[in-house]
Amino acid sequence: EVQLVESGGGFVQAGGSLRLACAASGFTFNADYAIGWFRQAPGQERVGVSCIHTLDNDTYYTDSVKARFTISSDSAKNTVYLQMTDLKPEDTAVYYCAAEWFQYCWRAMADQGAEYWGQGTQVTVSS
């Protein structure tokens, strides 16, 4: 059974940093997966933030987080990280990790068709 467990959310002031982690079980990073971070702010649709592909480490970032967020993976720990710096109030949202088998990152972000989703972790950035 595939499970994704997010951690690392919290409350931070604008300009601060957080690192989110997505621990995956039920598959290994030797398999063909796009693992992405999505976020949903109150009253807004869920959007794709960043993605990394397990086989070639290809990455994707939505424009609003480029140069501020960095996605990485640790295959030994089966964990994907999202390092978030220079956080802004508009980054406030519930952040979800998702894994989609045999998919490109750009498509995974656009279609949001992942088979597996975590429970989400809250990130709150105060001004």
N, C-alpha and C positions, 0 to 999 in steps of 0.2 A: 504494500500500500504506500503510495506516494504521500508524503506530508511535507509541508513547508511551514516553518515557524519563524516569525519575525521577532526581532528584539532591537533595543537601542533607541526607541523613541523617547520623547520627553519634552520638557519645557526649557526653552532657551531664549535669551535676548537676541534681538536683531544684531547681526554681525558674528554671532556665535557659530559653533560647529556641533554636529552630531554624527555618529556613525551607526548606521542601521546594519543589521545582520539578518540574513535569511539562511537558516539551516535546513538543508534538504535531506530527506531520507526516502528510501524506496527506489532510488535510482542513483547512478554514479555519474560523475562529470565526464566519464569516457563515452557516455551516450550523447546523442544529438539533441540538445535542448537549447532553446532560447529562454533565459531566465531574466525576467524583467521586474522593475519596480514601477508601480502605478500609484497614483494618489487621488484622493477624492476629498475636496473641501466641502463644508456644509452648503447645501443647496446647489452644488455644482456637479457636473458629470465627472466620472472617473477618467483620468487621462494618463497616458504613458509618460514616464519620466526618463527612465534609462534602462538599458538592456545589455546583457553580455551573452555571447554564445559559448557553450561549453567546449566545443571542439577547437575553434580557432581564436577564441577570445575577442572576436569582433564585438565592438561596442557601439551603442547608440545613445544619444542624449537629445532630449527635447531642447529647443533653443533657449528657453528661459533658465535652464540650469547649466548650460555649457560654461566651462571655466570655473564653475563653483562646485559641482558635484563630480565625484569620481567613482566609477563602478569597478569592482575587482572580484576575483574569485580565488578560492583556496580549494583545490581539488582534494587535498589530503583531508580537509575538514568538511568537504561537501557543503561549503558555505559561500554565499555571495554577499559582498559588502557594498554599501553605498555611503561613501564619505561625503558629507554635506558641509560645506564651508560658506561663510558670508551669508548666513541664512537671513531671509527676509520674511516679514509678516505674511506675504502672499505664498510662502512655502507651507504655511499651516494647513495640515490635512491629515487624514488617515492614510498611511502608506502601506500598500499591499505588495507582497512578493508573489510572482506567478511563474509557472514553468510550462512551456509549450514544446512538445516533442516535434522534432523535424521541421523547424521553422526558422526563417530568417528573423533577425531582431527587428528590422524595420517593419516587417509584416506583423510580427507579434505585438508591437506597440500600436500599430494602426487598427488591427482587427480586434484586439483584446479577446482572442479566442482560446486562451490558455485552458488546458484541462485541469490544472491544479493551481489552487490559490491558498495563500495563508490567511490568517485571521485578521491581520492588520495591526499596525502600531501607530499610535497617535504622536504627531509632531506638532508642537505649538510654539510659534515664534512671536514674542512680544515686541512691540515697537518702542 
